[in-house]
Amino acid sequence: MRRHLLSISLLCLVLLTVASSAIAGDAAAALNPELFFTANWPAPDASPVTALEQALLDHLNAATVSIDAAIYDFDRPALRDALIAAHNRGVRVRIVTDDEARISDSSKPYYDVLAAAGISVVDDGDATRIMHNKYAIMDGQRVWTGSTNWSENDLTRNHNNALAFLSDEVAEAYQNDFNQMVAGVFGNAKSASPTTTFGYDGSPLEIYFSPQDNALDQVIAEVAAAQSSIDFAIFFFTDDSLRDALLAAQARGVRIRGLFDELGAGNASSDDETLCAAGVPVRIEQTVGKMHNKLMVLDAGGAAPRVVTGSLNWSAAGDVRNSENIVIVHDADVTQTYTAAFAQWWEETPPLAGCGAQVEAEKVYLPLALRAPAATPTPTPPPDLATPISTPEPTATTAPTGPCACSGNLYNCDDFSSQAAAQACFDWCMAEVGTDVHRLDSDGDGVACESLPLGWRVVGAADIGD
């Protein structure tokens, strides 16, 4: 979708720590599961440990028996050190990751240090898919999951969420998935989960893994069951079956709002334009970081409020090839917390100009539409969510003339919908600045993001990328 790229000062999102655990030692007024949102500092390398990261560190540091973690991007020093410290105190630590992430310029040094310390690191060994989970199981009792990679960008710059569960049953569900991957079984070779529905803290909880549990079908089923409202915030959304389910929900009177990431919305197969043309209110983030959530809040004010979140982008690649997970939390308090977070993001995002019939006339069929780099202000702590945020007037800036910006390390391989898209960015920046500034060519052979599927798509073609 063609529109002016705006350079907007940081729209700080509060980090909500809406629950406490035995680790925190504060059980008063606690929600279960614990919920966290990233703080979105403008300069990842200079930012302090955020509350979300500190909560994850607390869980890792509290482990006494085992830590099993399935993680994608990994370049955060404090988390690396916590895993090594756990190993050194006798905790069994095992890591599952993606083969391309394992050797990427940003993550390889961190995985190498773990391996050198004697920690098992297993990758999926298949360039046609990605191990895209972001979860950890501690002591067979506690589970950390959500959309947040263990990386500088995701912990400090991008918009993400995380949940922490305390439950033997939930841990067992994740352990079943992890045990298959650590044994070298990935993708469609994995067995379906024995149980996907649980009772948790007095409410139903559903857990699904991709590809073995058809997780995206579960998201579509929740949309089909929606009665009053659906709010979603998503990185990549190219699955037309889910799009059609949303349009059907709108037709029966469900109020729908959608918040897209700018990079994801620039994909030629993104469903933002079709939804917009059908009258669904759509906004596209214009913040320093990415809208990396994969989040849907349904019927928040109704009798059956629920939240869908996890690592799964709404695409064929996420559903049928990649290793992913989602949770569906049926709980009014949890739903209200996510509703408040979504409301904050929605209010901070300008309405999309031309959201209607003229969209198709304005459309430019390019593989990517990337934001121009914004000036990096001095980080300031995020405010309380209840505190109104004053948004500076946006200043128009000139969009990059190539397929991506080359001013710094802005993108990872999972930001691109295909290998061709990543290659176009890689080639452009090599010509512009003479270096692989985004570290997309992990093995130095001139081919970027070899784990991604090849080729561009035309609008309406089958989805091939994450």
CORPETA-V224913 format. One record per residue. RES is the residue in one letter. SS is DSSP state (H for helix, E for strand, C for the rest). Layout:
res-><RES	RES>
ss-><SS	SS>
//
This chain:
res-><M	R	R	H	L	L	S	I	S	L	L	C	L	V	L	L	T	V	A	S	S	A	I	A	G	D	A	A	A	A	L	N	P	E	L	F	F	T	A	N	W	P	A	P	D	A	S	P	V	T	A	L	E	Q	A	L	L	D	H	L	N	A	A	T	V	S	I	D	A	A	I	Y	D	F	D	R	P	A	L	R	D	A	L	I	A	A	H	N	R	G	V	R	V	R	I	V	T	D	D	E	A	R	I	S	D	S	S	K	P	Y	Y	D	V	L	A	A	A	G	I	S	V	V	D	D	G	D	A	T	R	I	M	H	N	K	Y	A	I	M	D	G	Q	R	V	W	T	G	S	T	N	W	S	E	N	D	L	T	R	N	H	N	N	A	L	A	F	L	S	D	E	V	A	E	A	Y	Q	N	D	F	N	Q	M	V	A	G	V	F	G	N	A	K	S	A	S	P	T	T	T	F	G	Y	D	G	S	P	L	E	I	Y	F	S	P	Q	D	N	A	L	D	Q	V	I	A	E	V	A	A	A	Q	S	S	I	D	F	A	I	F	F	F	T	D	D	S	L	R	D	A	L	L	A	A	Q	A	R	G	V	R	I	R	G	L	F	D	E	L	G	A	G	N	A	S	S	D	D	E	T	L	C	A	A	G	V	P	V	R	I	E	Q	T	V	G	K	M	H	N	K	L	M	V	L	D	A	G	G	A	A	P	R	V	V	T	G	S	L	N	W	S	A	A	G	D	V	R	N	S	E	N	I	V	I	V	H	D	A	D	V	T	Q	T	Y	T	A	A	F	A	Q	W	W	E	E	T	P	P	L	A	G	C	G	A	Q	V	E	A	E	K	V	Y	L	P	L	A	L	R	A	P	A	A	T	P	T	P	T	P	P	P	D	L	A	T	P	I	S	T	P	E	P	T	A	T	T	A	P	T	G	P	C	A	C	S	G	N	L	Y	N	C	D	D	F	S	S	Q	A	A	A	Q	A	C	F	D	W	C	M	A	E	V	G	T	D	V	H	R	L	D	S	D	G	D	G	V	A	C	E	S	L	P	L	G	W	R	V	V	G	A	A	D	I	G	D>
ss-><C	C	C	C	C	E	E	C	C	C	C	C	C	C	C	C	C	C	C	C	C	C	C	C	C	C	C	C	C	C	C	C	C	E	E	E	E	C	C	C	C	C	C	H	H	H	C	C	C	C	H	H	H	H	H	H	H	H	H	H	H	H	C	C	C	E	E	E	E	E	C	C	C	E	C	C	H	H	H	H	H	H	H	H	H	H	H	H	C	C	C	E	E	E	E	E	E	C	H	H	H	H	H	C	H	H	H	H	H	H	H	H	H	H	H	H	C	C	C	E	E	E	E	C	C	C	C	C	C	C	E	C	C	C	E	E	E	E	C	C	C	E	E	E	E	E	C	C	C	E	C	H	H	H	H	H	H	C	E	C	E	E	E	E	E	E	C	H	H	H	H	H	H	H	H	H	H	H	H	H	H	H	C	C	C	C	H	H	H	C	C	C	C	C	C	C	E	E	E	E	C	C	E	E	E	E	E	E	E	E	C	C	C	C	H	H	H	H	H	H	H	H	H	H	H	C	C	C	E	E	E	E	E	E	C	C	E	C	C	H	H	H	H	H	H	H	H	H	H	H	H	C	C	C	E	E	E	E	E	E	C	H	H	H	H	C	C	C	C	C	C	H	H	H	H	H	H	C	C	C	E	E	E	E	C	C	C	C	C	C	E	C	C	E	E	E	E	E	C	C	C	C	C	C	C	E	E	E	E	E	C	C	C	E	C	H	H	H	H	H	C	C	E	E	E	E	E	E	E	C	C	H	H	H	H	H	H	H	H	H	H	H	H	H	H	H	H	H	C	C	C	C	C	C	C	C	C	C	H	H	H	H	C	C	C	C	C	C	C	C	C	C	C	C	C	C	C	C	C	C	C	C	C	C	C	C	C	C	C	C	C	C	C	C	E	E	C	C	C	C	C	C	C	C	C	C	C	C	C	C	C	C	H	H	H	C	C	C	H	H	H	H	H	H	H	H	H	H	H	H	H	H	H	C	C	C	C	C	C	C	C	C	C	C	C	C	C	C	C	C	C	C	C	C	C	C	C	C	C	C	C	C	C	C	C	C>
//
